[in-house]
Amino acid sequence: MDIPPPEPRIPDPRILVRNLDMAFDGFVVQRDITFSVARGAIFVIMGDSGCGKSTMLKHMIGLIRPARGDVLYDGASFWAGDLDQRMEASRRFGVLFQSGALWSSMTLAENVALPLGLHTTLGAREVAELVRLKLALVGLRGFEDYYPSEISGGMRKRAGLARAMALDPDILFLDEPSAGLDPLSSHRLDDLILELRDSLGSTVVIVTHELASIFAIADDSVFLDAETRTAIAHGNPRVLLDHAEHPKVREFLRRGEPGPAPAPA
């Protein structure tokens, strides 16, 4: 007997991941994952190292086909379509990979211009204007002619974000955007993500284990557990901090908190 798909937790979600299994050569990374992402939300995929957070993101953007299940955008199946349909759907995505993935032989302007040259028919002057605008939005006005090796790690992340925004995507996918950054640079990047969401109205999906970022920007989240290989919590991290059903989720969100004071001798 067919089992009906679960109702999304959010009515009319922008994204619905439904009954998704991630597996390679028979090894199951995560199974039966279902969660929904509201329009305009900042949604965090969190969990301990090795649980499959970045792999989940790759399933959502079309780099890896699920072993089972599907990803729906505005109610339409992403994986049921052919390659051309998936390519068309993915043009609505902007992706910032963990390393920034900038071409070292290209200037920042050339990196940001790359998707515009590949996917639009804009002329050189229009492309240059858009590139200046995108770099200005991330605080890199005047750095158009710099190479990635000539700027800091935080600036490279912002340049990668500018490239991810080049085609005015409906959805931004960010893989560990704060990884390797000092606390101040990480805080500035969090503020930038909030500003971009508020000004552009984009839906943002972020993979991160950084607690400061999780509590600063997340509207909603899913927690992937490496031991049980499934999702064990959904919700706003500030609510899950005290009310998650699973102790592991509360422990993850309380990392770094001082423990109870030792009893007096």
N, C-alpha and C positions, 0 to 999 in steps of 0.2 A: 504494500500500500504506500502511495506517495505521501510524504510528510510535507504539509504546507510550509512555505518559508515563514520565518518569524516576522512579525510586524516590526517596522523600524521603531526604535526608541523615540525618534523625533519625527513628527508628521512632515511629509514632503521634504525629506532630507536632500541636501546638495549631493552628498555621497552616501551610498549604502554598500558596505562590505557584508556579503551574505554567505554564511556557511562555508567560509573559505578555509581550505587546507593548503599548507605549504609543505612540500616534501621533495626530496632529492634522492634518487636511486633507492627508493623504499624507506628512507629515513624521514620521519615526520618531524618538522621543525615546530609547527603550530597546527592545531586542528580546530575545525568548526568555529572559526572566528566570525562573529557578527557584530558590527557596530555601525552607527550612522553619524554623519557630520552635518550640522546645521549650516545653512547659508550664512556667510559672513562670520563664521566662528573661527577661533584659533583652537585647533584640536591637536592634542599631544599624544603621540604613541610612546609609551614609556615602559620600562621594565629593566631588569638587571642585564648586564653584558651577556651576549650570546643567546638571548631569548628570541631573536629574529625581527627586531624593530626595523632595521634598514631593509631587510628582506621583504617585510610587509610593504614598505614604501615602494620597492621595485615591482611588486605585484600590482600595486595601485596605479602606477604610471605606465605599465605595459612592458617592462623589461623582462619580467618572468611570468609565465602563465601559471595560474593556480593548478594544483593537483585536483582540486574540487572546489566548487563554489564560484562566485562571481563578484564583480565590482560594478555597481550601477551609478551612473551620473545622471541626475535629474530623472531618475526612473528608467533610464535606458541602459541595457547591458553593454559593458565595454568589451567583454571577451567573446560575446556571441557573434560580433561582427567580423568581417574579413580584415586583412591587414590595412587596406586603404581606409576603411571606416575607423579603425583604431588610430591610424595616423592622423586622420582628420580630427578625431576627438581629442587626441593628445596635444593638438595645437592650442588648446585652451589652457594647457598646463605651463607653469613656469617652475623649473626645478633648480634648486641649489644643492649640489652634492657636497659631501663632507669636506672635501679638500678645496672646494671652490671651483676646481676643474677649469681654471683659466688657461688659455694657450700661452705658454711662456714666451713664444716668439712674436706675439701680437701685443700691441699697446692696449690699454684699457678700452679706448674708443673702438679699436678694431674687434676686441672680444665682444663688446656689447652690440656692435653692428652686425656680427655674424648671423644671428637668427633673422634679423631684418632683411639681410641680403638673400637668405635662403628661402624665406617664406612670404616675402612681399615684393611688389613691383615698384617700390618707392625709388625716387631718384637720389643721387648722391647727396644733394643739399638737404633733402627731407630726412634722409637717414642721419646725417650729421647733426641736424637739429634735435632729432629724437634721442640720439646718443647723449648729447649734452644735457638734455632734460633728465634722462634716466640717471646719469651720474650725479647730477645736481640733487635729485631726490634722495640719494643715499649719502649725501655729504661729500661728494668727490668732484665738485666743480673745480676746474683748473688742472685736474689730473689726467685729462684725456690722453696725453702723449706719453704717460709713464708706462713702463713695463711692470708686470707682476713682481719681478724680483726687486724692484725699486721702491716698493711700498710695504707697509707692515702687514702682519697676518690679519688683523682686524679690517684693514682697508681692502685686502684681497677678498675677504668674505663679503664686504659691502659691494665690491665690484661684481662679484659673482651674483649677488642679489639683483644688481642693476641689469645684468644680462638675463637673469630669470624673468625680469619684468619687461623685457624689451618688446614683447608682442602683446602687452596689456592682458596677461592671462586672467581667467576667472578664478583659477585655483593655483596657489603657490604651495609647492612641496619643498620642505627644507630638511636636509639630513644633517643632524648635529651641527647647527649653525654656530654654536658657541664653543665647539671643541677646540682646544688649544689656545683659547683667548684668555687674557687676564681679566679679572673681575670687572674692571672699569669698561674695557672694550665689549665684554659680554653684555653689560648693562645697557650700553649705548645701542648695541645691536637689538636687544629686546625692545627698547624704546622705538627704534626705527621700524621694527616689524609691526608694532601697535599703530604707529603713525600711518604706515602703508595700508594696513587693513582698514583703518578708519577713513582714509582719504580715497582709496580706490574701491572699497567694498569687496575686496577679494576674500575668498575662503582660504584659510591657511592650515596646512597639515604639517606638523613638525615632529621629527624623531629627536628625542633628547633624553639624557639622564641628568641634566643639570637642574638641581632643585630650585635655584634662584630664578631661572628662566621659567620653569614649570609654574611656580607660584605667581610670577610677575605677569604672565601673558595668557595662560591657558584658560579658555572658557569650558573646555570639556576634555576628556581623555579616555584612553583605554590602557589597561595594564596587561602586558603579555608576560606569562609566567614560564620560565624555562623548564621548571620541574614537571609541571602538569601538562605543559605544551598546549596551553589554551589561554584565553582571556579570563582573568579572575576578578576584574573590577572595571566599571565604567562610571564616569561622572566627573564633576568638577574636582580637581585635586585638593582644593581647600576644604571641600566637604569630605572627600575620602580620607584626608589626614586624620580625622577623628572618628569617622563613621564607616570606613570600609569594613566589609564583612571579614575579609581575610587579613590576619595579622601581618602577613608578608608585605601587603600593600602599605599598611600603616608604618611598618619598619622602614620600608624604602623611602617613604615621604618624610620620615623623621631622622634620616641620616644626619649626623653632625650635631644633633641636639645633645646637650649634656645629660648624662644619666643621673639617676638618683644619688644624692650625697651619701657617702658611706656612713654607717652607723658609728656613733662615738665609741671609742675604746672603753 
